[in-house]
């Protein structure tokens, strides 16, 4: 209503507001002050406490859907790619641990959008492994040795993995630059996941496969084809 400056001690419960007011402005100020002084108590009509049940339910459903999707991917990789798929699953577990550690270090707050980005990055990591394994199978069908198939499979699949991930990273950069806070969380978690997935596919999975080079298991074509 008004913001007067206190120039002296207020005594006796009375004070005076001075200033360059017109008569109409002074009357309007008096009316507002008197209206504010009316004895009109606040009466509580109803009270209701609303918890974060909706957000909690959404979070639980998202985590459940993500877990079901990951388990389905694990089952598919193991049944279709056999030992290669099992090694990819172990590599994905290491990948997930690395990504979560990075989220902790930065730190990154995992909202629903962030969790979605993380789960999507797991799917992209699986795509990279599938490209590599398919190239390996083609090399093995041509009669190449296991070691040569691993090296050629990775080298020939790398260009596809690099290009697809590069385009995804560009999209993440645009979303982070132009998006709202929710979109930025999604873009950040997805970008981190993509970068780590490239390293996971090229280094971790490759080293796991090379462990079987020169062993008896490399001769069991059913395990790799």
Secondary structure as UniProt FT lines:
FT   TURN            12..13
FT   HELIX           23..36
FT   HELIX           53..106
FT   HELIX           112..141
FT   TURN            142..143
FT   HELIX           146..178
FT   HELIX           181..199
FT   HELIX           200..205
FT   HELIX           206..210
FT   TURN            211..214
FT   HELIX           216..219
FT   HELIX           221..224
//
